[in-house]
Amino acid sequence: MPSVLITSASRGLGFEFARQYANDSWKVFAACRDPQASDRLQGLKKSGEIRTLQMDVTSSESVHRAAAEINDEAIDVLINSAGIIGAPNQTVGNVDYDSWAKVLNVNTMGPLRVIEAFTEHVARSSRKLIVTITSGMGSLADNTSGGSIAYRSSKAAVNMVMRSAAIDLAPRGITCVLLNPGWVKTDMGGPNANITPADSVAALRRTIAGLRQTQSGKFFHYDGRPYDW
């Protein structure tokens, strides 16, 4: 049975990843800050092989404790889906630096904390794949509207983190890839977004299924098209 670890699995894309992988009979490790408080996640546990993990990606202690809890497990696919957008209207002259620091902590440093803690789990698996959900808003080439400085910079930074991780982990046979989920109707994306979580995740999973080690360090749209840095 293939296995997947998903961060922020109690909401948004993380929950949808957990739901779809569980429905396809994967072993799912669903990580979030407070699994017991998520009725949806607790309900999902009845429909498949799902194990919840308490994990706060801003805390190295929390992440390493979760890794130790499943120390003997192999993880075929690790999905970093935790992310926050921070304070609104972050433009030059109107930057909330405290909020920016929190966004960087979750969106940029969080994925690396998870990668470092679970490297051995991934390395002992068959698939050996790490995916970080980034954003088109982290693309330098695609920024034609400005604003959103905190969120954009955090995603551009995690793109570089994953690019370096792909090189650093290549000797272990681990593939590291960045995926843009599109503009999704989640709490973050809002009601005007143009794709549902179910459709985004279904497309992301098709792309994930087709990824190869030769694509490590690359940035893709949810449908598998390359995305400009």
Contacts in CASP RR format, 6 or more apart in sequence:
PFRMAT RR
TARGET T0000
AUTHOR 0000-0000-0000
METHOD contacts of the structure
MODEL  1
MPSVLITSASRGLGFEFARQYANDSWKVFAACRDPQASDRLQGLKKSGEI
RTLQMDVTSSESVHRAAAEINDEAIDVLINSAGIIGAPNQTVGNVDYDSW
AKVLNVNTMGPLRVIEAFTEHVARSSRKLIVTITSGMGSLADNTSGGSIA
YRSSKAAVNMVMRSAAIDLAPRGITCVLLNPGWVKTDMGGPNANITPADS
VAALRRTIAGLRQTQSGKFFHYDGRPYDW
1 25 0 8 1.000
1 26 0 8 1.000
1 27 0 8 1.000
1 49 0 8 1.000
2 26 0 8 1.000
2 27 0 8 1.000
2 76 0 8 1.000
2 77 0 8 1.000
2 126 0 8 1.000
2 127 0 8 1.000
3 26 0 8 1.000
3 27 0 8 1.000
3 28 0 8 1.000
3 29 0 8 1.000
3 73 0 8 1.000
3 74 0 8 1.000
3 75 0 8 1.000
3 76 0 8 1.000
3 77 0 8 1.000
3 125 0 8 1.000
4 17 0 8 1.000
4 21 0 8 1.000
4 26 0 8 1.000
4 27 0 8 1.000
4 28 0 8 1.000
4 29 0 8 1.000
4 75 0 8 1.000
4 76 0 8 1.000
4 77 0 8 1.000
4 78 0 8 1.000
4 79 0 8 1.000
5 29 0 8 1.000
5 31 0 8 1.000
5 53 0 8 1.000
5 75 0 8 1.000
5 77 0 8 1.000
5 78 0 8 1.000
5 79 0 8 1.000
5 118 0 8 1.000
5 121 0 8 1.000
6 14 0 8 1.000
6 17 0 8 1.000
6 18 0 8 1.000
6 21 0 8 1.000
6 28 0 8 1.000
6 29 0 8 1.000
6 30 0 8 1.000
6 31 0 8 1.000
6 79 0 8 1.000
6 81 0 8 1.000
7 14 0 8 1.000
7 31 0 8 1.000
7 32 0 8 1.000
7 55 0 8 1.000
7 57 0 8 1.000
7 79 0 8 1.000
7 80 0 8 1.000
7 81 0 8 1.000
7 82 0 8 1.000
7 111 0 8 1.000
7 114 0 8 1.000
8 14 0 8 1.000
8 31 0 8 1.000
8 32 0 8 1.000
8 57 0 8 1.000
8 81 0 8 1.000
8 82 0 8 1.000
8 83 0 8 1.000
9 15 0 8 1.000
9 17 0 8 1.000
9 18 0 8 1.000
9 28 0 8 1.000
9 30 0 8 1.000
9 31 0 8 1.000
9 32 0 8 1.000
9 41 0 8 1.000
9 52 0 8 1.000
9 81 0 8 1.000
10 30 0 8 1.000
10 32 0 8 1.000
10 33 0 8 1.000
10 34 0 8 1.000
10 35 0 8 1.000
10 37 0 8 1.000
10 38 0 8 1.000
10 40 0 8 1.000
10 41 0 8 1.000
11 32 0 8 1.000
11 38 0 8 1.000
11 186 0 8 1.000
11 187 0 8 1.000
12 81 0 8 1.000
12 184 0 8 1.000
12 186 0 8 1.000
12 187 0 8 1.000
12 188 0 8 1.000
12 197 0 8 1.000
13 81 0 8 1.000
13 133 0 8 1.000
13 181 0 8 1.000
13 184 0 8 1.000
13 186 0 8 1.000
13 197 0 8 1.000
13 200 0 8 1.000
13 201 0 8 1.000
13 204 0 8 1.000
14 79 0 8 1.000
14 81 0 8 1.000
14 201 0 8 1.000
15 38 0 8 1.000
15 40 0 8 1.000
15 41 0 8 1.000
15 44 0 8 1.000
15 197 0 8 1.000
16 197 0 8 1.000
16 198 0 8 1.000
16 200 0 8 1.000
16 201 0 8 1.000
17 79 0 8 1.000
17 81 0 8 1.000
17 201 0 8 1.000
17 204 0 8 1.000
17 205 0 8 1.000
18 28 0 8 1.000
18 30 0 8 1.000
18 41 0 8 1.000
18 44 0 8 1.000
18 50 0 8 1.000
19 44 0 8 1.000
20 198 0 8 1.000
20 201 0 8 1.000
20 202 0 8 1.000
20 205 0 8 1.000
21 28 0 8 1.000
21 205 0 8 1.000
22 28 0 8 1.000
22 44 0 8 1.000
22 47 0 8 1.000
22 48 0 8 1.000
22 49 0 8 1.000
22 50 0 8 1.000
23 47 0 8 1.000
23 48 0 8 1.000
25 48 0 8 1.000
25 49 0 8 1.000
26 49 0 8 1.000
27 49 0 8 1.000
27 51 0 8 1.000
28 48 0 8 1.000
28 49 0 8 1.000
28 50 0 8 1.000
28 51 0 8 1.000
29 50 0 8 1.000
29 51 0 8 1.000
29 52 0 8 1.000
29 53 0 8 1.000
29 70 0 8 1.000
29 73 0 8 1.000
29 75 0 8 1.000
30 41 0 8 1.000
30 44 0 8 1.000
30 50 0 8 1.000
30 51 0 8 1.000
30 52 0 8 1.000
30 53 0 8 1.000
31 52 0 8 1.000
31 53 0 8 1.000
31 54 0 8 1.000
31 55 0 8 1.000
31 66 0 8 1.000
32 38 0 8 1.000
32 41 0 8 1.000
32 52 0 8 1.000
32 53 0 8 1.000
32 54 0 8 1.000
32 55 0 8 1.000
33 54 0 8 1.000
33 55 0 8 1.000
33 56 0 8 1.000
34 54 0 8 1.000
35 41 0 8 1.000
35 42 0 8 1.000
35 52 0 8 1.000
35 53 0 8 1.000
35 54 0 8 1.000
36 42 0 8 1.000
41 50 0 8 1.000
41 52 0 8 1.000
42 52 0 8 1.000
44 50 0 8 1.000
45 52 0 8 1.000
51 70 0 8 1.000
53 66 0 8 1.000
53 69 0 8 1.000
53 70 0 8 1.000
54 62 0 8 1.000
54 65 0 8 1.000
54 66 0 8 1.000
55 62 0 8 1.000
55 63 0 8 1.000
55 66 0 8 1.000
55 114 0 8 1.000
56 62 0 8 1.000
56 63 0 8 1.000
57 63 0 8 1.000
57 80 0 8 1.000
57 82 0 8 1.000
57 106 0 8 1.000
57 110 0 8 1.000
57 111 0 8 1.000
57 113 0 8 1.000
57 114 0 8 1.000
58 102 0 8 1.000
58 105 0 8 1.000
58 106 0 8 1.000
58 109 0 8 1.000
58 110 0 8 1.000
58 113 0 8 1.000
59 113 0 8 1.000
60 113 0 8 1.000
60 117 0 8 1.000
63 110 0 8 1.000
63 113 0 8 1.000
63 114 0 8 1.000
63 117 0 8 1.000
64 117 0 8 1.000
66 117 0 8 1.000
67 117 0 8 1.000
67 118 0 8 1.000
67 121 0 8 1.000
70 121 0 8 1.000
73 121 0 8 1.000
74 121 0 8 1.000
74 122 0 8 1.000
74 124 0 8 1.000
74 125 0 8 1.000
74 126 0 8 1.000
75 118 0 8 1.000
75 121 0 8 1.000
75 122 0 8 1.000
75 125 0 8 1.000
76 122 0 8 1.000
76 125 0 8 1.000
76 126 0 8 1.000
76 127 0 8 1.000
76 128 0 8 1.000
76 129 0 8 1.000
77 127 0 8 1.000
77 129 0 8 1.000
77 130 0 8 1.000
77 131 0 8 1.000
77 208 0 8 1.000
78 114 0 8 1.000
78 115 0 8 1.000
78 118 0 8 1.000
78 121 0 8 1.000
78 122 0 8 1.000
78 129 0 8 1.000
78 130 0 8 1.000
78 131 0 8 1.000
79 131 0 8 1.000
79 132 0 8 1.000
79 133 0 8 1.000
80 110 0 8 1.000
80 111 0 8 1.000
80 114 0 8 1.000
80 115 0 8 1.000
80 130 0 8 1.000
80 131 0 8 1.000
80 132 0 8 1.000
80 133 0 8 1.000
81 133 0 8 1.000
82 106 0 8 1.000
82 107 0 8 1.000
82 110 0 8 1.000
82 111 0 8 1.000
83 106 0 8 1.000
83 107 0 8 1.000
83 133 0 8 1.000
83 188 0 8 1.000
84 102 0 8 1.000
84 103 0 8 1.000
84 106 0 8 1.000
84 107 0 8 1.000
84 188 0 8 1.000
85 103 0 8 1.000
85 148 0 8 1.000
85 150 0 8 1.000
85 151 0 8 1.000
85 188 0 8 1.000
86 96 0 8 1.000
86 99 0 8 1.000
86 100 0 8 1.000
86 102 0 8 1.000
86 103 0 8 1.000
86 150 0 8 1.000
86 151 0 8 1.000
87 96 0 8 1.000
87 99 0 8 1.000
87 150 0 8 1.000
90 96 0 8 1.000
90 99 0 8 1.000
90 100 0 8 1.000
90 147 0 8 1.000
90 148 0 8 1.000
90 149 0 8 1.000
90 150 0 8 1.000
90 151 0 8 1.000
91 146 0 8 1.000
91 147 0 8 1.000
91 149 0 8 1.000
92 147 0 8 1.000
92 149 0 8 1.000
95 149 0 8 1.000
95 150 0 8 1.000
96 150 0 8 1.000
99 150 0 8 1.000
100 149 0 8 1.000
100 150 0 8 1.000
100 153 0 8 1.000
103 150 0 8 1.000
103 151 0 8 1.000
103 154 0 8 1.000
104 150 0 8 1.000
104 153 0 8 1.000
104 154 0 8 1.000
104 157 0 8 1.000
106 154 0 8 1.000
107 151 0 8 1.000
107 154 0 8 1.000
107 155 0 8 1.000
107 157 0 8 1.000
107 158 0 8 1.000
108 154 0 8 1.000
108 157 0 8 1.000
108 158 0 8 1.000
108 161 0 8 1.000
111 132 0 8 1.000
111 158 0 8 1.000
111 161 0 8 1.000
111 162 0 8 1.000
112 161 0 8 1.000
112 165 0 8 1.000
115 130 0 8 1.000
115 165 0 8 1.000
115 169 0 8 1.000
115 176 0 8 1.000
119 169 0 8 1.000
119 172 0 8 1.000
119 174 0 8 1.000
122 128 0 8 1.000
122 129 0 8 1.000
122 130 0 8 1.000
122 174 0 8 1.000
123 172 0 8 1.000
123 173 0 8 1.000
123 174 0 8 1.000
128 172 0 8 1.000
128 173 0 8 1.000
128 174 0 8 1.000
128 175 0 8 1.000
128 213 0 8 1.000
129 174 0 8 1.000
129 175 0 8 1.000
129 177 0 8 1.000
129 208 0 8 1.000
129 211 0 8 1.000
130 162 0 8 1.000
130 165 0 8 1.000
130 169 0 8 1.000
130 174 0 8 1.000
130 175 0 8 1.000
130 176 0 8 1.000
130 177 0 8 1.000
131 176 0 8 1.000
131 177 0 8 1.000
131 178 0 8 1.000
131 179 0 8 1.000
131 208 0 8 1.000
131 211 0 8 1.000
132 158 0 8 1.000
132 161 0 8 1.000
132 162 0 8 1.000
132 176 0 8 1.000
132 177 0 8 1.000
132 178 0 8 1.000
132 179 0 8 1.000
133 179 0 8 1.000
133 180 0 8 1.000
133 181 0 8 1.000
133 204 0 8 1.000
134 155 0 8 1.000
134 158 0 8 1.000
134 159 0 8 1.000
134 162 0 8 1.000
134 178 0 8 1.000
134 179 0 8 1.000
134 180 0 8 1.000
134 219 0 8 1.000
135 151 0 8 1.000
135 155 0 8 1.000
135 180 0 8 1.000
135 181 0 8 1.000
135 182 0 8 1.000
136 142 0 8 1.000
136 155 0 8 1.000
136 180 0 8 1.000
136 182 0 8 1.000
136 227 0 8 1.000
137 143 0 8 1.000
137 148 0 8 1.000
137 151 0 8 1.000
137 152 0 8 1.000
137 155 0 8 1.000
138 152 0 8 1.000
138 153 0 8 1.000
138 155 0 8 1.000
138 156 0 8 1.000
138 159 0 8 1.000
139 156 0 8 1.000
139 180 0 8 1.000
139 219 0 8 1.000
139 227 0 8 1.000
139 228 0 8 1.000
139 229 0 8 1.000
140 156 0 8 1.000
140 229 0 8 1.000
141 228 0 8 1.000
141 229 0 8 1.000
142 227 0 8 1.000
142 228 0 8 1.000
143 152 0 8 1.000
146 152 0 8 1.000
158 178 0 8 1.000
159 178 0 8 1.000
159 219 0 8 1.000
159 229 0 8 1.000
162 176 0 8 1.000
162 177 0 8 1.000
162 178 0 8 1.000
162 217 0 8 1.000
163 176 0 8 1.000
163 217 0 8 1.000
165 176 0 8 1.000
166 175 0 8 1.000
166 176 0 8 1.000
166 177 0 8 1.000
166 216 0 8 1.000
166 217 0 8 1.000
167 217 0 8 1.000
169 176 0 8 1.000
170 216 0 8 1.000
173 213 0 8 1.000
174 216 0 8 1.000
175 211 0 8 1.000
175 212 0 8 1.000
175 213 0 8 1.000
175 215 0 8 1.000
175 216 0 8 1.000
175 217 0 8 1.000
176 216 0 8 1.000
176 217 0 8 1.000
177 208 0 8 1.000
177 211 0 8 1.000
177 215 0 8 1.000
177 216 0 8 1.000
177 217 0 8 1.000
177 218 0 8 1.000
177 219 0 8 1.000
177 220 0 8 1.000
178 217 0 8 1.000
178 218 0 8 1.000
178 219 0 8 1.000
178 220 0 8 1.000
178 227 0 8 1.000
179 204 0 8 1.000
179 207 0 8 1.000
179 208 0 8 1.000
179 219 0 8 1.000
179 220 0 8 1.000
179 221 0 8 1.000
179 222 0 8 1.000
180 219 0 8 1.000
180 220 0 8 1.000
180 221 0 8 1.000
180 222 0 8 1.000
180 227 0 8 1.000
181 195 0 8 1.000
181 200 0 8 1.000
181 201 0 8 1.000
181 204 0 8 1.000
181 222 0 8 1.000
182 195 0 8 1.000
182 200 0 8 1.000
182 221 0 8 1.000
182 222 0 8 1.000
183 189 0 8 1.000
183 193 0 8 1.000
183 194 0 8 1.000
183 195 0 8 1.000
184 193 0 8 1.000
184 195 0 8 1.000
184 196 0 8 1.000
184 197 0 8 1.000
184 200 0 8 1.000
185 191 0 8 1.000
185 193 0 8 1.000
185 195 0 8 1.000
185 196 0 8 1.000
185 197 0 8 1.000
186 193 0 8 1.000
186 197 0 8 1.000
200 222 0 8 1.000
203 222 0 8 1.000
203 223 0 8 1.000
203 224 0 8 1.000
204 222 0 8 1.000
206 223 0 8 1.000
207 220 0 8 1.000
207 222 0 8 1.000
207 223 0 8 1.000
207 224 0 8 1.000
218 226 0 8 1.000
219 226 0 8 1.000
219 227 0 8 1.000
219 228 0 8 1.000
219 229 0 8 1.000
220 226 0 8 1.000
220 227 0 8 1.000
221 227 0 8 1.000
END
